[in-house]
């Protein structure tokens, strides 16, 4: 992975390159970005640039022995720590990153913008709770106690440190604050608010913004043969999440916009039997669909509020949906949207933590119905 493999985000790339050129590379950095952002890809590209033997002004060379190893994620001076789960072979405390390096390298080659669900599915334990266990702190300290084998820097990339066991997090505080010479920590987080303050206070935070629409469109056009209108629609629905945009582009698109419309019609008519049936249907479609539906609901709430307060320059409504938003806004006033919108965030939180979808969506539907008819 090199900077050129990441579409856009030129300002972030330049900031990292300038730090190397000025010899002001912070020893512990936090690459903070939402799901589907370039935070992991950027950390991988930065690691490649740090140890490139012939770095250019804008990127690693891509052809030196160091770059060749980094392209396969087998560089001896780049270490990885990531969430794992117990398996028939390993107990929870023994399921450390070094046991899954083969699967991890395959995952990075295939899905550098993937999330923890993709990773769990990749190594076959999607129904398990993934975390970074306590023993990883000892592995980190042991790996960093060795000098760099062939590169200038020893790099430790920790993916999703927010799911690190508290004992593991506390166990690396000293080495994080006072690492060996020429050692770089790159923590890649989707939710830095969940990190211990003792961790965040020891790192330099680098915010990785979501991809903008033009970057999403460019990335989709480079990888898929899409019509301009289709790419624009996917950019809207993905909201800066490249992982989601690619998922939709590869034929995994479920028309959540139409499902949302039918769902809210049923809520407004308060047809209890239909709402129960919808809860069953949503449960059968799986977590990916459920989260996508809730994300669509949040988008509609946002666009309706923008329509109501008459700030058209902030609108991101795709072609063909303006009429629906206009009609929707006549029923759901600003006051009702303010009551309903937070419910979708709460529902998403509980779905991600394996709440019963049937019960959750029925309860949410009844809440929406009561607010809509009030």
Steps between C-alpha positions, in 0.01 A plus 500: 500500500634841394356851510420480129267207571277727712266724306510866605588617853803685363518729802542204740764334283698825477487550876651156558768546232594842637545349848744242362692756297528732801599207724206581729325163499307454825583167662134425577225606261126443502343474153139580587233452236153353464418161357581485129748787523863477391642482853635144471608546139676825593686331787614221267617750237680706764679189632615426145624858454688499832715203403523556124864491388445750217202718602378757249357843579143367497517127567705191569684369194309173484792298358765478773518182713330680790206613282464154349470348847259770615280439194447147632493611867796275588760764589689372808497844663126560465296328771123465518262476793129454426181360660461123514261243647525164671502201264502120548880525482553797731349613828395866529821604679717311249328629186758769425575671171806290416274193472300662215765684297440295184127583503572862593734552204241351265238732650715810447571406140130448428326752727718790624180699572318217675351510847511261793200307362686438174807387693299262719333352192837465328649274764170322561384620842241765415277404793775552756579813698840623379746676726873553558581277800719570800793292374550734205672755724781251565525427126525871423775559756692192383478597131618855567787388720674378183686743277381568147609212280541681168298822509564838657195471727334228702127553438215368714156531339210441741163473325194592710672564834157592639424125536824436688455341842560757774788293642667489159455876456649571843780255426634705207483845661869510590629384161252734330635797693868401484546266203841373384684721251365508144171340605166625364156412636214542251163450668209476257167576666140532383385633837778674696248611765503142630874501560647547845600862557841369606537365145375806311713735712811315383420521128493766232155495344466511122142541381422305183191662351238298308540484123308773319258419219750568221758270663242224541392540137860497376579187701189321370572603142857370527388163636156443347328581173222722628288763333550850640147511644549165676837604648348826622214316667738261677714793615191654658389183677850411623557842663878490475523130590702338219440153638123552473530652152697200375257259664210663318694512173576126508135406481430484873267796476168461672254771416470629854347827374189316377490279809523811716205661319282190549607469864399857580170462318422203722606696807273790406197274441580327830429153357624289787493168313702647213753648741552158660547349153753771412694424818519135392610597149769738626634231733536250214691747282793514742703760683653661189152582364373618839786747543458620139128559558566701815766702315247573223249613761755739649574643153131562433465675837797723420378593152147564629630732770711689244192528278291633790751762611560596134877465471524348148879542473537229767268252326639180349180353358558276197298561186148361520470529878418871532127438467504231771693722741253783438199280580676336795573841653132590499425211735813500713553848638821632656373409846417142398833452323686620810321229699543220246855555369684401823304174505684379190840559660387308809369215285827483305695483826291206623504315166880518494495337844277215385164613635199298382408671169137389501430650841712808432332590170150436635568729795654761268204477261249557779700798626509651150126439459418676826714802415371518141136498608542735795 
